[in-house]
């Protein structure tokens, strides 16, 4: 996922710079239903951004709603004059 401006998430201690980040979604199959279905177990954001080649890679457990709000705010900033 790509952020065009710096962003913050509740799960992260510091604001993150603009860039493209890897999002990892862990899902489990829901057994006992008539169709193949999955439920989300965890959503993790990898830092630093993919273009950064310095430092250790970390995965942060993030709230999907918080992530969506940050992405929406990033996109809304494009509409500002």
Buried (B, 14 or more C-beta within 10 A) or exposed (E): EEBEEEBEBEBBEEEBBEBEBEEEEEEEEEEEEEEEEEEEEEBBBBBBBEEEEEEEEEEBEBEEEBBEBBBEEBEEEEEEE
